[in-house]
Every structure is written in C-alpha cells, then in structure tokens.
Amino acid sequence: MAKIVTMGEIMLRLSSPGQTRFVQSDYFDVVYGGGEANVAVSCANYGHDAYFVTKLPAHEIGQCALNALRKYGVHCNYVARGGNRLGIYYLESGASMRPSKVIYDRAGSSMAEAEPADFDFDAIMEGADWFHWSGITPAISDKAALLTRLACEAAKRHGVTVSCDLNFRKKLWTSEKAQQVMRPLMQYVDVCIGNEEDAKLCLGFEPDADVEKGETAAEGYYGIFKGMQQTFGFKYVVSTLRESLSASHNGWKALSYDGHTFYESKHYDILPIIDRVGGGDSFSGGLIHGLIAYEGDQSRALEFAVAASALKHTIPGDFNLVSREEVELLAAGDASGRVQR
C-alpha cells in the first residue's frame, strides 16, 4: 500500500438527467468530482492510502464535497477550509452525433484563491510515494499555478515520484498561457500523461496522426514521445488514444514509452458510453496503481490503466467505482459482461 497524494479542485457537478438538454431540464442530478479528486478515489479503491489536497469553503456545500471523498476512502487530512465558494460545472450528456457539453462556473472558488499559507507541503509530502496533479489546477488561477510549483518542489525534496496529466482545457486558458506555465513545471515530472491535443497545446509537441478522422496508429506518436522524453527527462511518456466515433461509441487504447521501448495496449470498443467524464482521470489512477503494483512493468501497468478507464465509461458520475479485481479481470480478457453470481 502506497501513500498517494493528489492536488486540485473538486467541484459540484450539476447534470441534466439522462441525455436531456439543458433547456429541457427542470432539475439537475448532483455529484461531485474533478480531475485529481477522481484519481484519488481510484487509488483508494485499489487499496492505497490516497490523500487529496484542496481548499473548500467552510459551509455545508463544501462539506458535501468533503463527504463525497470520505465516502470512498480518500483521506482529507490536508484539505484547507475557507474561501467563498465551491466551483461548479454543468454537464449535458450527448448521444450519437450530438456531443456532450460542459459549462464552468468556477471563477473565484476557494481553491482558485488558495494561498501557500493554507498548506504545509513538506508535511504533506513526508512519507509519500507518489504525487499527482493535472494541467487543470494551474489553469484555474495564477495562485493555483504557484501552489502547483510549490507542491512539486516539496515532492522532489522528499523523493516522491511525480505524475502529471496535461489535461488542456480551452475554456480555462490559451495554448500560449498553458505552455508558459506548463513547460517549466515539467522539470519536476517523472510520468507525463496526455493525449495528442494535450501534448500539442500544453507542450508544443504534435503527433503525426489525425485523431479527428480516427487515425490513431501508434507510429504517429513515436517521434513526439522521444522528443518529450529527451526534452524534459520523463521516465515514462504515456498517451491515451481515443477514437471518437460518436458521443456514444469510442475506441480506446493507449501507448507508453519508458525511454527504451514503446508499448501499445489492447483496443477496447466502448458502446454504449454511459458517462465519459472522468475517463482520463480513471486512466491516470490505473496507471499510478499499475506502475506501483507491477514495479515499473509498463506493459502490465498500461493494460491495467486502459481496462480501468474502459470500465469507467460504463459508470455514471466522475468517480471510477471499480475494484482492483474487476479491472484485472477485464485486463485479462474477460469482457463478456456476464452476470456475476
């Protein structure tokens, strides 16, 4: 069992029911989630000591978010309280050729306004094995970007492995701003995770592949993986390869590079998709577990991560509520979906 720390913003998610449109909805379904919080829940499900670092308002809605994490075994010892609000996002789930839509209402959230004095990063990283963050966190505010750098510096002081999911969000910042902030932070990162869009917009690397047309041949990524590894010194470069055939039907696989060899995972055909939000986070959580549990065996780690994420697409909400045993069963080849009695 490892001590895994993640840091970011957990938000209130308000979803139109089923596949209804916002303008049709008289009420919203309520869940809580956010990139690094989703990773923490995955890691807790796999048996690790998962700690989430954030700042939440001291009122009851902040407490609801805290309770959502505690419900699934995430440690909240390092959660600061204060500020004015919890970030919100609205989700309209698409179907067939109609895409899903997200509307953010998160400006001025407690985490966006958090200060270095809210966290003792040396205490947080003491005894930790892994620290994970995503590009969403420094995107929400300059203050959060500073916190990300301070957390990474503390992780390195304590010999903690650091992973980053690049996670570019065009509604939060521009590619130019992302590269200004993200490229200097890569010096702290051991495991870099992202898709083709993330690599281009956050770091300036572009694969020789057209994913919009369903062209996800792994060979198109070899050059940029090597370039990223040589530029930033990553131990692992990992990319998910999503074929968006429709909002309800995706192809799903991944590719990893350890500086010596490339490994391409098996391919999953996901139909129908129940909820794809959190799919990338479930991949990151699975990869972290796999690299720890399988002692750096990138092939086993990648297969675990891809299987975990494929399962997440079948579960409503942000969190991937699957066990290690369920993921291992799918990774071993049992995709029958037969009733377990």
N, C-alpha and C positions, 0 to 999 in steps of 0.2 A: 504494500500500500504506500503510495507516494503522497506527499503534500504538494498540491497543485493550486497555484494562485492565479486568478484571472481578475482583470480590472476593466471596468467600463460602465455603461449606463443601462440600467433596467428600466423599462417603460411600461406604461399601461397601454395595452393593445385593445382597441375597440374595432370589432369586425362586424361587417354586415352579415346577417345569418346566411348560411349556406353559400350559394352563388348569387344572391340578390345584389343588386346595385345599391350604391349609397342612397340614391334618390328614392328607392323603393322601401328603404328600411325605416321602421318605426322604433326599433330598438337595436342595440349592439350587444354582441357577445363579448364578455370581458375575460381576458387572460393577461398575464404579464410575461415579458420576455425582452431580449436584447442580446446582441452578439456574444459578449463574453459571459453573460449570465447563462445563456444557453449551453455554452461549453462547460461551465462549472457543473450544471445539472447532469450533463452526460458523464463527466468524470466521476461525480458522486455515485451515479448509477452503476458504474463499473467497479466500485469499491474503494475509490481513492478518497483521501481527505481533501475535499475541494473547498477552497476559500474564495469568496467573491469580495472585491474591493470596490466600493462606490460611495456616493453620498446621497441620502434620501431625506426628503422633508420629514419633520418630526410629527406630522399629522397622520390621520388614520389611513389615508391613501398610500403614504409612504410605508406604513406598517403592513398594508396589504401586500405590497411588493416584497417586503422582507419575509412575510409569512409564506409567500409563494416559493421562495428559495428554500426556506427551512423545511417546508413540506417534503422536499425531495432530497434532504440530507446535506444541503450546502451550508457550510459554516459561515456565519455572518459576523464574526468577532471584529473584523476590520471595517465594518460599514459605519461611516460617519453619519450623523443626523443633523439636519438643519437645512437652511435654504427655503425657497418659497414654493417649489412645485416639482412634481414628478413629470417627466417627459411623457408625451402621448403620441401614439401613431394610430392612424385609421387604416384598416385593410379591407379592400374589396376583392374577394377571390374571383379570379377569372375562370373561364371554361372554354374548351375547344380553341377557337381562334381569337377569343377575347382575353386580353392579358389581365393579370391582377394589377391592382393599383394601390400605392401607399401614399398617404398624406401625413406629413410630420407636423406636430405641434409640440416642439421640444425646446424652443429658444428660452434661455434663462432658467433652465432646470437646475436643480440642486447640484448635479454632477457637473454641468457646464460651468457653474460658478464656484466650484470647489477650489480650495486653496491648499498649498503644500502643508500648511499647519494642520490640516484635517487628518493627515496620515503620517505615521511613523514607518517609512518604507523599509528601514533596516530591521525593525521588529517584524514587519510583515514577511520579509524575505528570509528571516532567520529559520534555518532548518527546511526551507522549501526545496523541492526537487525541480519544479517547473513553474515558469511564469508565462502566461498567455495574454496577449492583447490584440486588438484589431485596429485597422485604419479608421474605423468609425469613431473611436474615442478621441484621437487628436483632431478629428474633423469637427467635433461639436463646438469647440471653442479654443482659443489660444491658451486659456488656463488649463484645459484638459490636455492639450498638447504638452505643456510644461510638466504636468503630472506624469504623463506617459514617459517622458525622458527621465524624470527623477526615479520612477519605478524601475526602468530598465537599468539605470546606473546602479541602483541598490541591488538588483538581481545579479549583476555582474560582480559586484563586490562580494557577494555571498556564494558565488559559483553556481548559480541557478541557470538551467537551460531556459532559453527564451524563444518562444514561437510567436509569429505574427501572421494573422490572416489579413492581407492587404485591404480587402473589402472596400473598394472605392464606392462612394455614394455621391452621385452628381447633384443631388438635392441639398447636400451639405457643404460642398466646396468644389472648386475648379481643379482641373488636372494640374495647372500651374502651381496652385497653392499646395496641392497634395504632394507634388514632387519636392517642393521647397521644404516641407515638413518631414515627409516620409523617408526620403533618401538619407538624410543624416542619422535617422533613427535605426537604419539597417545595420549600423556597426555593432549594435547590441544583439542582433537576431541570429539565432542558430538554425531555426527551422522557419523557412518562408513559405507561406501557403497563399495561393491565389489563383484566379482563373486568368484567361488571356486578356480580358478587359482590365483587370486589376494591374497586371504586370505592365501594361502599356500606359495607363493613366496615372498610376502611382509612382512607377519607377522608370518609365520611358523605354521599356522593352516590349517588342511586338513580335508575336509568333507568325510563322508563315502558314497561316490557316485562316479560313473564313468560317467561323463558327455559326454565323447567322445563316449560312447555307448548309449547315450540318457537316461541314468538313472539319473533323476533329482527329485527323491522323496524328499520331504521337510524334512522327518525324518532324512536323512543323514546329515543335516545341524544343527540339534538341539544342538548337543554336542559342535560343534565349536562356534556357536553363544553364548552359555552360557559361554564357556571358554574365548572368546574375551571380552565379557561384564565384566566378573569378573576380567580379567587381566588388562584391560585398563579403565574400568568405563564408557563405552559408554552409552548414553541414548537410542540410537537405533543402532541396527546392521541390515543391510539390504543387501540382495544379489539378483541379477538378476539370473535367471535360464534359460539359453539358450540351446535349443536342436538344434544343427547344423545338420539338416537332409541333407542339401546341401547348396551351396552358394546362392541358390535362394529360399530356403524353410527352415524356422526356426520355432520352437516352442518357446514361450516366456511367462514367468511368473516371479514372484518374491516372496520373503519371507522376513518378518521383525520380529524383536524381540525387545520388549521395556523393557526387564528385568523381565517381569512378564508373558506375553503371546506371542505366535507366531501367525502370520497371514500370510496365503498363498493367493496370488491373484488368480483371474481367469486366465485361459490359453488362449493365442492367437495363432492362426495358421497363420503365415505370409507367403503368397505365392501369387504372386512373390515378392521378395525383390527388390526394386528399388535401394536403397543405404543404407547399414547398418552402414556406418561410421557415428559416432556421436550418435549411438543408445543408448549407455550407458550414454552419456552426457545428452541426452534428458530425460533419466530416472532420473538422478540426479536433473535436473531442475524441473521436475514434482514433485519429492519428496519434494524438498525445498518449492515449492509453496503449495503443499498439507499439509505439516506439519504446515505452517504458516496459510493458509486459513482455515484449519479444526481444528486448535488449538490443534495439537498433536494427533488427531484421526488417529492412524496408519493404520487402515483398509481403510478409505477413502483416506488418503494420498497415500497409496501404489497402490490402484486401479487407482488413477489419474496418478501416475508415470508410471505404466505399460501401460496404454492406450496411454499416450503421446508418449512413446517410440515406441509402435507398429505403431503409425501413422508416426513417423519419418522414419521408414523403407520404406515408400512409397514416400519419398521426396528426390530428388537429392540434393547433397551438404552436407556440415557439419551441417548447422543450421536446427533446427526443427521449421518450419514456420507454426505453428498452433496456434489457439486461445484457450483461456480457455474454451469457449463454445463448440468448436469442440471436445476437449478432454473429457469434461463432458458428451457429447452426446454418445461417444463411451464407456466410463466407465459405463454409464447407460444401455448399452446393444445393442445400435444400431450400428451393424457392417455390415449393408446391402450394404453400398456404393452406395445407390440410388442417382440419380442426385437431387441436391437441387435447386428447382425452386421457 
